[in-house]
Amino acid sequence: MMRKLKKLTPGTILIYLILSLFSLSIVVAFLHLLSISFSPSHIATQGGLHLWPKEFTLSNYNEVFKNKFIWTGYKNTILITVIGTIVKLCFTAMGAYVLSKKYFPHRDLWTFFIVFTMFFSGGLIPSYLLNKNLGLMNNMLVLFLPSLISAYNLVIMRNFFQGLPEEIEESAMIDGAGRFKIFYAIVLPMSKPILATVGLWLAVGHWNSWYDVLMYITDESKFTLQIVLRRILLTGSKEIMEFSSTTTGMVSSEGLKAATIYVATLPILCAYPFLQRYFVKGINMGSLKG
C-alpha cells in the first residue's frame, strides 16, 4: 500500500482530488433531496442546505404513493423497459451476428451505411412526420420501434462476435446444427457479458426516457414515470397531486418534488451498483476489434 502511495504523481493526485470533489458534490445533492423529502412543509420551504431532516415525516411519500399518475407511470415504464429491452436486444444481436461474418456479402459496405447514421440523421421534423404517417401517435410502439437498433450497440456487439472462436461454430455445423441453432444455442450463451452490457444500456435508456413520450403521447394513461416526474417538477405539484386534508400542513411542493424524484430513480439506483461492472467490461471486449 505504501509503495503504491509513493508512486502517485502530482498529476494523479490532482485527478483523484477532482474526482473526489465531483463525487462529493453528487452525494451532497442526493442527501439534500433526501432530507427535503422527509421534512415537513415549514422545514422544506426554508432556504439553505439540508443534509439531515430536522423533523421527520412520511407525509410527502404518502401523497406520492396515493397519486394515480405515479402508479400509472410505473406500470408503463416497467412495461416499456422490459419489452423494449428484450426486443431491441434480440434484433441488435441478430444484426450484429450477421455483420460479424466475413462471408457475408458486402459486409464492409453495410457496416459503413450503419456507422454513417451515427453522424447524420433525418432530423426531428422528418422523424415526427414519419411516425405520424405510420400511425404511431399515441401508440406505445413509438417508444421503441423507431429506435429498434442502435448503430453504436450494433457495432459494439459485432466486434464482440468477431472475437469468438470460429472453430466452435464449425464443429457445430459438422454435427448438423443450422445457423439459427448455432446462434441461439452456442453464440448467445457465450456472449453473456456483451448481452448484459447492451441490455443494461437499453434498460437504463428506457427507464430515463421522456422526450419520445412528450413528442408522441398525449394520452395520460400512457405516460411513463419520467414524464410524470417532469410534469411535477415543471408545472407544479399542486396541479397534479391530490392533497388530503389531514396532511396538507405537512406537505410542501418542494417536499413532493424531492419525494417524487427518489421514487422515480430508486429502482434504477438499486440495480446499477450490481450491474455497473458490465459497462467497462463489455465496452473493452466489444471495442478491441474494428
C-alpha positions in Angstrom: 0.0 0.0 0.0 2.8 2.4 0.9 4.6 1.6 -2.4 1.5 2.5 -4.4 1.2 5.8 -2.5 4.8 6.7 -3.2 4.3 6.0 -6.9 1.5 8.6 -7.2 2.5 11.6 -9.3 1.2 15.1 -8.6 -1.0 14.8 -11.7 -2.6 11.6 -10.5 -3.2 13.1 -7.1 -4.9 16.1 -8.7 -7.1 13.8 -10.8 -8.1 11.9 -7.7 -8.8 15.1 -5.9 -11.0 16.5 -8.7 -12.9 13.2 -9.0 -13.4 13.1 -5.2 -14.8 16.6 -5.1 -17.1 15.8 -8.0 -18.4 12.6 -6.3 -18.9 14.6 -3.1 -21.0 17.2 -4.8 -23.2 14.4 -6.2 -23.6 12.8 -2.7 -24.4 16.1 -1.1 -27.1 16.8 -3.7 -28.7 13.4 -3.1 -28.6 13.9 0.7 -30.2 17.3 0.3 -33.1 15.9 -1.7 -33.4 13.0 0.7 -33.6 15.4 3.7 -36.2 17.6 1.9 -38.3 14.6 1.0 -38.6 13.6 4.7 -39.1 17.1 6.0 -42.4 18.8 6.8 -43.6 21.9 4.9 -42.1 24.6 7.2 -38.7 22.9 7.1 -38.7 22.0 3.4 -39.5 25.6 2.3 -36.6 27.1 4.2 -33.6 28.0 2.2 -30.1 26.6 2.6 -28.6 23.2 2.6 -30.4 20.3 4.3 -28.2 17.3 4.9 -30.4 15.8 7.6 -34.1 16.3 8.3 -34.7 18.4 11.4 -38.2 17.0 11.8 -39.1 13.6 10.3 -42.3 12.9 8.3 -43.6 10.5 5.7 -46.3 12.8 4.5 -44.6 13.6 1.2 -44.2 9.9 0.3 -47.7 9.2 1.4 -49.0 11.8 -1.0 -46.8 10.5 -3.8 -47.9 6.9 -3.4 -51.5 7.8 -3.3 -51.3 9.6 -6.6 -52.7 7.7 -9.6 -50.3 9.2 -12.1 -47.3 7.8 -10.2 -48.6 4.2 -10.4 -49.7 4.6 -14.0 -46.2 5.9 -14.9 -44.6 3.0 -13.0 -46.7 0.4 -14.9 -46.0 2.0 -18.3 -42.3 2.5 -17.6 -41.8 -1.1 -16.4 -43.7 -2.4 -19.4 -41.7 -0.4 -21.9 -38.4 -1.1 -20.3 -38.9 -4.9 -20.2 -40.4 -5.2 -23.7 -38.2 -2.6 -25.4 -35.0 -4.0 -23.9 -35.8 -7.6 -24.9 -37.0 -6.8 -28.4 -34.1 -4.4 -29.1 -31.5 -6.8 -27.7 -32.8 -9.6 -29.9 -32.7 -7.6 -33.1 -29.4 -6.0 -32.3 -27.8 -9.4 -31.6 -29.1 -10.9 -34.8 -27.9 -7.9 -36.9 -24.5 -7.9 -35.2 -24.0 -11.6 -35.7 -24.6 -11.3 -39.4 -22.3 -8.4 -39.8 -19.6 -10.2 -37.9 -19.2 -12.9 -40.5 -16.5 -12.4 -43.2 -18.5 -14.4 -45.7 -21.5 -12.0 -45.5 -21.7 -10.3 -48.9 -20.6 -6.6 -48.9 -20.2 -6.6 -45.2 -18.0 -3.5 -45.1 -20.4 -1.6 -47.2 -23.4 -2.4 -45.0 -21.3 -1.6 -41.9 -20.4 1.8 -43.4 -24.1 2.7 -44.0 -24.8 1.8 -40.4 -22.0 3.8 -39.0 -22.9 6.7 -41.2 -26.2 7.0 -39.3 -24.3 7.7 -36.1 -23.1 11.1 -37.6 -26.1 12.1 -39.7 -29.8 11.8 -39.2 -33.0 12.9 -40.9 -33.8 15.4 -38.1 -36.7 15.9 -35.7 -39.4 17.1 -38.2 -39.0 14.2 -40.7 -39.0 11.7 -37.9 -42.1 13.2 -36.4 -43.9 13.2 -39.8 -42.8 9.6 -40.5 -44.0 8.3 -37.2 -47.3 10.2 -37.6 -47.8 8.8 -41.1 -47.1 5.3 -39.8 -49.9 5.7 -37.3 -47.7 5.6 -34.2 -49.1 8.6 -32.5 -50.4 7.7 -29.0 -49.1 4.2 -29.6 -46.7 2.6 -27.2 -44.8 1.1 -30.1 -43.4 4.5 -30.9 -41.3 4.4 -27.8 -39.0 1.6 -29.1 -39.9 0.7 -32.7 -38.3 3.7 -34.4 -35.1 3.2 -32.4 -35.2 -0.6 -32.7 -31.5 -1.0 -33.5 -28.8 1.4 -32.3 -25.8 1.7 -34.6 -23.4 2.1 -31.6 -24.8 -1.0 -29.9 -24.7 -2.9 -33.2 -21.0 -2.1 -33.8 -20.0 -2.9 -30.2 -21.8 -6.3 -30.3 -20.5 -7.1 -33.8 -16.9 -6.5 -32.6 -17.5 -8.9 -29.7 -18.9 -11.6 -32.0 -15.8 -11.3 -34.2 -13.7 -12.2 -31.3 -15.5 -15.6 -30.7 -13.6 -18.6 -31.9 -14.9 -19.8 -35.3 -13.9 -23.4 -34.6 -16.8 -23.9 -32.2 -19.3 -22.9 -34.9 -17.6 -25.0 -37.5 -17.7 -28.1 -35.2 -21.4 -27.5 -34.6 -22.1 -27.3 -38.3 -20.2 -30.6 -38.8 -22.5 -32.1 -36.2 -25.5 -30.9 -38.2 -26.5 -27.7 -36.4 -28.1 -25.0 -38.5 -27.3 -21.3 -38.4 -30.2 -20.4 -36.1 -29.4 -23.2 -33.7 -25.7 -22.2 -33.6 -26.8 -18.6 -32.9 -29.2 -19.2 -30.0 -27.6 -22.4 -28.6 -23.9 -21.6 -28.9 -23.2 -17.9 -29.7 -25.7 -16.3 -27.3 -24.6 -18.3 -24.2 -21.0 -17.4 -25.0 -22.0 -13.7 -25.3 -23.5 -13.1 -21.8 -21.1 -10.2 -20.9 -21.9 -8.1 -24.0 -25.6 -9.0 -23.8 -25.7 -7.9 -20.2 -23.9 -4.7 -21.1 -26.1 -3.7 -24.0 -29.2 -4.9 -22.2 -28.3 -2.6 -19.2 -27.7 0.3 -21.6 -31.1 -0.2 -23.2 -32.9 -0.7 -19.8 -31.4 2.5 -18.3 -32.3 4.4 -21.5 -35.9 3.3 -21.5 -36.3 3.9 -17.8 -35.0 7.5 -18.1 -36.6 8.4 -21.5 -39.2 11.1 -21.6 -38.7 13.0 -24.8 -40.4 10.5 -27.1 -43.4 10.4 -24.7 -43.5 14.2 -24.8 -43.5 14.2 -28.6 -45.8 11.4 -29.5 -48.0 10.5 -26.5 -50.9 12.7 -25.4 -53.0 10.1 -23.6 -52.3 10.5 -19.9 -53.0 6.8 -19.3 -49.9 6.0 -21.4 -47.5 8.5 -19.7 -44.3 7.0 -18.4 -42.8 7.7 -14.9 -40.2 10.2 -16.2 -42.8 12.4 -18.0 -44.9 12.4 -14.8 -41.8 13.5 -12.9 -41.2 16.2 -15.4 -44.8 17.5 -15.1 -44.5 17.6 -11.3 -41.2 19.4 -11.4 -42.1 22.0 -14.1 -45.9 22.6 -13.9 -46.1 22.4 -10.1 -47.0 19.6 -7.7 -50.3 21.1 -6.6 -51.8 20.9 -10.1 -51.1 17.1 -10.3 -51.1 15.8 -6.7 -54.3 15.3 -4.9 -53.8 16.6 -1.3 -55.7 15.1 1.6 -56.9 17.4 4.3 -55.1 15.6 7.0 -51.6 16.1 5.5 -51.9 19.5 3.8 -50.0 21.3 6.6 -47.1 18.8 6.4 -46.8 18.6 2.7 -45.0 21.2 0.5 -44.3 21.5 -3.2 -40.6 21.1 -2.6 -41.0 18.0 -0.5 -43.3 16.4 -3.0 -40.8 17.1 -5.8 -38.0 15.6 -3.8 -40.0 12.5 -2.9 -41.1 12.0 -6.5 -37.5 12.2 -7.7 -36.5 9.4 -5.3 -39.5 7.3 -6.1 -38.7 7.6 -9.8 -34.9 7.0 -9.6 -34.7 4.5 -6.7 -35.2 1.3 -8.7 -32.5 2.1 -11.2 -30.2 3.3 -8.4 -30.6 0.0 -6.7 -29.9 -2.0 -9.8 -27.0 0.0 -11.1 -24.3 -0.9 -8.4 -24.8 -4.7 -9.2 -24.6 -4.3 -13.0 -22.1 -1.3 -13.3 -19.1 -3.6 -13.7 -20.5 -4.8 -17.0 -20.2 -1.3 -18.5 -16.4 -1.2 -18.6 -16.1 -5.0 -19.2 -18.5 -5.0 -22.1 -17.0 -2.0 -23.8 -13.5 -3.3 -23.6 -14.5 -6.7 -25.1 -16.6 -5.0 -27.8 -14.0 -2.4 -28.9 -10.8 -4.4 -29.3 -11.5 -5.3 -33.0 -12.7 -2.9 -35.6 
